[in-house]
């Protein structure tokens, strides 16, 4: 069983930055691909970014390219999402997830955190 705990969300003005972190524990969490997803009220949960177990492969949603960077620190068993140039449309509940492959599909992720809220004011 893998436990995931997100942190780092908050309220920021448009154009600002935030760094989300996901702490993983349990099982063989260091071998899992990790992803970040987000879900706004009334919307589907959507893919943001993913990183492979060895950290060598990353994938981004078009909305995240050039603004968000996903990284993992093996020694700490954490996965971070650095977000810059934030826009009001980035406002969502951000979830960390763990799965067997670096996928854009939420169905491919087995373990999920509880989420951390990001609110971007205009």
C-alpha positions in Angstrom: 0.0 0.0 0.0 1.3 3.4 -1.0 0.4 6.6 0.9 0.6 9.9 -0.8 0.4 13.3 0.9 0.3 16.6 -1.0 1.4 19.9 0.3 2.2 23.4 -0.9 -1.1 24.6 -2.2 -2.4 28.1 -1.4 -3.7 31.4 -2.7 -1.5 33.3 -5.2 -2.0 36.2 -7.6 -2.0 35.6 -11.3 1.6 35.5 -12.6 2.8 34.1 -9.3 4.4 30.8 -8.5 3.8 27.8 -6.2 5.6 24.6 -5.6 3.6 21.5 -4.8 5.1 18.5 -3.1 3.9 14.9 -2.8 5.4 12.7 -0.2 5.2 9.0 -0.9 5.5 6.2 1.6 4.9 2.5 1.9 5.4 -0.4 -0.4 7.8 0.2 -3.3 6.7 3.8 -3.9 10.1 4.8 -5.3 9.5 2.5 -8.3 6.2 4.0 -9.3 5.6 6.5 -12.0 4.0 9.6 -10.4 1.5 12.0 -11.8 -0.2 15.3 -11.0 -3.8 15.8 -11.8 -6.2 18.6 -11.1 -9.9 18.9 -10.8 -12.0 22.1 -10.6 -15.6 22.0 -9.3 -17.9 20.6 -11.9 -15.1 19.4 -14.1 -13.4 16.1 -14.9 -10.1 15.3 -13.2 -7.4 16.2 -15.8 -3.8 15.3 -16.3 -1.1 17.9 -15.5 2.2 16.2 -15.5 3.9 12.8 -14.9 7.4 11.5 -14.3 8.7 7.9 -14.6 10.0 5.9 -11.7 13.6 6.6 -12.5 12.9 10.3 -13.1 14.2 10.2 -16.7 10.9 10.5 -18.5 8.4 13.4 -18.1 5.1 14.2 -19.7 3.1 17.4 -19.6 -0.4 18.5 -20.5 -0.4 21.3 -23.2 -1.7 23.7 -20.5 1.4 23.0 -18.3 4.2 23.0 -20.9 6.6 25.8 -20.4 5.1 26.8 -17.0 5.1 23.7 -14.9 8.1 21.4 -14.1 7.7 18.0 -12.4 10.7 16.5 -10.6 11.4 13.8 -8.1 13.9 13.5 -5.3 14.6 9.8 -4.8 16.4 10.3 -1.5 13.3 11.9 0.0 10.7 9.9 -2.0 9.0 13.1 -3.0 7.7 14.4 -6.3 7.4 18.2 -6.8 5.4 20.3 -9.2 6.9 23.7 -9.7 4.4 26.1 -11.2 5.2 29.5 -12.5 3.2 32.2 -14.4 0.0 30.9 -12.8 -3.3 31.9 -14.3 -6.8 32.0 -12.8 -7.7 29.0 -14.9 -5.1 27.0 -13.0 -7.3 27.2 -9.9 -8.1 23.6 -8.9 -7.7 20.8 -6.4 -4.3 19.2 -7.3 -3.8 15.5 -6.7 -0.7 13.4 -6.7 -1.0 9.8 -8.0 1.2 6.7 -8.3 1.0 4.1 -11.0 2.9 1.5 -12.9 3.6 3.7 -16.0 4.0 7.3 -17.0 0.6 7.9 -18.3 -1.7 10.8 -19.0 -4.7 8.7 -18.1 -6.1 8.8 -14.6 -7.3 5.2 -15.0 -3.7 4.0 -15.0 -3.0 5.4 -11.5 -3.7 3.2 -8.5 -2.9 5.3 -5.5 -4.1 8.9 -4.9 -3.5 11.6 -2.4 -6.2 13.7 -0.8 -5.3 16.8 -2.9 -4.1 20.3 -2.2 -6.0 23.4 -3.2 -4.5 26.0 -5.6 -6.3 29.2 -6.0 -5.1 31.9 -8.4 -6.6 35.3 -8.1 -6.9 37.7 -11.1 
